[in-house]
Amino acid sequence: MTAAALSRLVPSGVSVTLVESEEIGTVGVGEATIPSLLDYNRMLGIDEDAFVRATGATFKLGIEFRDWTRAGESYLHPFGTHGRDIEGVSFHQLWLRQAALSQADLSPIGDYCLSAVAARRGRFTRPSANPQSVLSTLFYAFHFDAALYARFLRDLSERDGVVRVEGRVTAVDRNGETGFIEAVRLEGDRRVEGELFIDCSGFRSLLLGDALGVPFTSWKQWLPCDRAWAVPSERQGPPPPYTRATADTAGWRWRIPLQHRTGNGYVYSSAHIDDDDARLALLAGLEGRALGEPRQLRFEAGRRDRLWDRNCVAIGLSGGFLEPLESTSIHLIQSGITRLMSLFPDLGFGTTEVDEYNRVLLRDYEQVRDFIILHYHATERSDSPFWDHCRTMSIPASLSTKLALWSGKARVFREQGELFTPDGWIAVLLGQGIRPTSFDPLAAALPPEETARFMAHVREMIDKTAAAMPRHEDFITQHCAAPLRRSA
Ligand SMILES: Cc1cc2nc3c(=O)[nH]c(=O)nc-3n(C[C@H](O)[C@H](O)[C@H](O)COP(=O)(O)OP(=O)(O)OC[C@H]3O[C@@H](n4cnc5c(N)ncnc54)[C@H](O)[C@@H]3O)c2cc1C
């Protein structure tokens, strides 16, 4: 992703060399995304249908969370907005007010969100650019085959002049005085020199972590999951337009539908379940036949204390890791790329710009961290030591502040540059069963009957719009079926 972006966005006088090792390979997971990926693809001028075909992608309208509050309960975190505000009063405040009046036919808040209703009905179409249309409230992302996406971007980068060097980095040469990186050494006595080094070496963090020694701060106390088993399975039926995240005894299992297969995994805490039991739980939960043996991955939640140090920027897993519960890692890569482009250095590597990059990126990581912690902490589950730990653990002060604002009058604010929208927070807060004690007094000033009629109208419009949308499967067949799928 970084090489592809640089190949398109830097002037032709800047040369980009990509060092990769086929023998080491990539982490091989990372199939679910969030809507910001559309911006990345657009920034690179990628045709969306061509991208969907090349990566076996499906469309994603949100994430279904099963069993997170209690076994048997589920909710959807949809992309997109809930209802429409009236006179500056946010829709969720109207909904809470009507709920407080015990309005008999009040639907769950998800029924007022087009992405949620379409997801449940298995429908998809592209949104409308007309702000008057209900279809303009639809937001989407993709599920894709990460290896095929990497291949797609590699072809694009090479066509745009990126020079790809195959080989394993064995050493890093640094300037004796400044500590700046001067070159990486590859096996076979090769040396690649450079001015700016971007560390995309994954969990190894070869440049930022190993060579420059930037420390790693662990967030294990809040996010104890440190391993995953992953396995693809045969597709069963039409692919749903959403990811599923099912809470389990010591973590959670993902189900990600692609055109040609389903991706599955169990993210778990090794302190709370042993590897074999986790592997068996993953296999027992599959809907289709496993296509191969499960593969294990090990990680630790957290991030490096600086993501840009001297002339080295870490992008991707080399900079930090947050588990894929809200599909945010690829977004954080994108965020690193766009911030790097807007603060692109000269050979002076001004500290003001480097500091700004670190400030903004570290804040991004913390905001995503808090949102993920919320899912674990706001639970009633007490059926295993894992859930007892999550339910009773102390949480970061930044999250406590958000929860305090919510638990009184349901206030939700988007912090500067924050990825998750108030609608996202509202869906997860209500979905996780955190009901505020009250609501915005301005909502109480609105006449209840009129408000009820307005809400019923919104719900009906959304329902009709979703019912008129094509089935997700049919939309793909018509616009962007992958050749892989046709031959499957
Ligand atoms: C269990 C799990 C599930 C995930 N699911 C999602 C998801 O659903 N959505 C999402 O957004 N993200 C997800 N992620 C994160 C996502 O997989 C990564 O963010 C993404 O794949 C990018 O990884 P990377 O390029 O940083 O590292 P890698 O894929 O590990 O790539 C590292 C690269 O560095 C090269 N390299 C390493 N060492 C050397 C060396 N010595 N010499 C030369 N080359 C070297 C490798 O060959 C490889 O090309 C998930 C991660 C995990 C662990």
The ligand as a Tripos MOL2 file, in Angstrom:
@<TRIPOS>MOLECULE
LIG
   53    58     1     0     0
SMALL
NO_CHARGES

@<TRIPOS>ATOM
      1 C1         -4.9890  -12.3700   13.1890 C.3       1 LIG1
      2 C2         -4.9750  -11.1090   12.4030 C.ar      1 LIG1
      3 C3         -6.1110  -10.7140   11.6930 C.ar      1 LIG1
      4 C4         -6.1300   -9.5010   10.9940 C.ar      1 LIG1
      5 N1         -7.2640   -9.1040   10.3660 N.ar      1 LIG1
      6 C5         -7.3350   -7.8580    9.8290 C.ar      1 LIG1
      7 C6         -8.5180   -7.3650    9.2480 C.ar      1 LIG1
      8 O1         -9.5330   -8.0690    9.1530 O.2       1 LIG1
      9 N2         -8.5180   -6.1010    8.7720 N.ar      1 LIG1
     10 C7         -7.4100   -5.3000    8.8240 C.ar      1 LIG1
     11 O2         -7.4750   -4.1300    8.4340 O.2       1 LIG1
     12 N3         -6.2540   -5.7690    9.3170 N.ar      1 LIG1
     13 C8         -6.1900   -7.0110    9.8210 C.ar      1 LIG1
     14 N4         -5.0160   -7.4670   10.3420 N.ar      1 LIG1
     15 C9         -3.8010   -6.6660   10.1930 C.3       1 LIG1
     16 C10        -3.2710   -6.8220    8.7620 C.3       1 LIG1
     17 O3         -3.0430   -8.1760    8.4840 O.3       1 LIG1
     18 C11        -2.0000   -6.0380    8.5630 C.3       1 LIG1
     19 O4         -2.1890   -4.7320    8.9920 O.3       1 LIG1
     20 C12        -1.6280   -5.9980    7.0980 C.3       1 LIG1
     21 O5         -1.5920   -7.2850    6.5660 O.3       1 LIG1
     22 C13        -0.2940   -5.3340    6.8660 C.3       1 LIG1
     23 O6          0.7220   -6.0610    7.3890 O.3       1 LIG1
     24 P1          2.2260   -5.5300    7.2130 P.3       1 LIG1
     25 O7          2.4500   -5.2020    5.7750 O.co2     1 LIG1
     26 O8          2.5050   -4.4800    8.2030 O.co2     1 LIG1
     27 O9          3.0840   -6.7960    7.6140 O.3       1 LIG1
     28 P2          3.3250   -8.1950    6.7980 P.3       1 LIG1
     29 O10         2.1430   -8.6190    6.0370 O.co2     1 LIG1
     30 O11         3.8900   -9.1530    7.8040 O.co2     1 LIG1
     31 O12         4.4350   -7.8160    5.7660 O.3       1 LIG1
     32 C14         5.7810   -7.6710    6.1380 C.3       1 LIG1
     33 C15         6.6270   -7.6200    4.8710 C.3       1 LIG1
     34 O13         7.9750   -7.4200    5.2390 O.3       1 LIG1
     35 C16         8.7680   -8.3920    4.5820 C.3       1 LIG1
     36 N5          9.9120   -8.7000    5.4370 N.ar      1 LIG1
     37 C17         9.8990   -9.0220    6.7550 C.ar      1 LIG1
     38 N6         11.1650   -9.2700    7.1730 N.ar      1 LIG1
     39 C18        11.9590   -9.0770    6.0980 C.ar      1 LIG1
     40 C19        13.3660   -9.1900    5.8680 C.ar      1 LIG1
     41 N7         14.2280   -9.5670    6.8260 N.pl3     1 LIG1
     42 N8         13.8190   -8.9240    4.6340 N.ar      1 LIG1
     43 C20        12.9950   -8.5700    3.6250 C.ar      1 LIG1
     44 N9         11.6750   -8.4580    3.7640 N.ar      1 LIG1
     45 C21        11.1590   -8.7230    4.9910 C.ar      1 LIG1
     46 C22         7.8660   -9.5940    4.3770 C.3       1 LIG1
     47 O14         8.3240  -10.4080    3.3340 O.3       1 LIG1
     48 C23         6.5450   -8.9060    4.0480 C.3       1 LIG1
     49 O15         6.4950   -8.5890    2.6830 O.3       1 LIG1
     50 C24        -4.9710   -8.6850   10.9900 C.ar      1 LIG1
     51 C25        -3.8190   -9.1120   11.6520 C.ar      1 LIG1
     52 C26        -3.8100  -10.3080   12.3530 C.ar      1 LIG1
     53 C27        -2.5580  -10.7290   13.0680 C.3       1 LIG1
@<TRIPOS>BOND
     1     1     2 1
     2     2     3 ar
     3     2    52 ar
     4     3     4 ar
     5     4     5 ar
     6     4    50 ar
     7     5     6 ar
     8     6     7 ar
     9     6    13 1
    10     7     8 2
    11     7     9 ar
    12     9    10 ar
    13    10    11 2
    14    10    12 ar
    15    12    13 ar
    16    13    14 ar
    17    14    15 1
    18    14    50 ar
    19    15    16 1
    20    16    17 1
    21    16    18 1
    22    18    19 1
    23    18    20 1
    24    20    21 1
    25    20    22 1
    26    22    23 1
    27    23    24 1
    28    24    25 2
    29    24    26 1
    30    24    27 1
    31    27    28 1
    32    28    29 2
    33    28    30 1
    34    28    31 1
    35    31    32 1
    36    32    33 1
    37    33    34 1
    38    33    48 1
    39    34    35 1
    40    35    36 1
    41    35    46 1
    42    36    37 ar
    43    36    45 ar
    44    37    38 ar
    45    38    39 ar
    46    39    40 ar
    47    39    45 ar
    48    40    41 1
    49    40    42 ar
    50    42    43 ar
    51    43    44 ar
    52    44    45 ar
    53    46    47 1
    54    46    48 1
    55    48    49 1
    56    50    51 ar
    57    51    52 ar
    58    52    53 1
@<TRIPOS>SUBSTRUCTURE
     1 LIG1         1 GROUP 0 **** ****
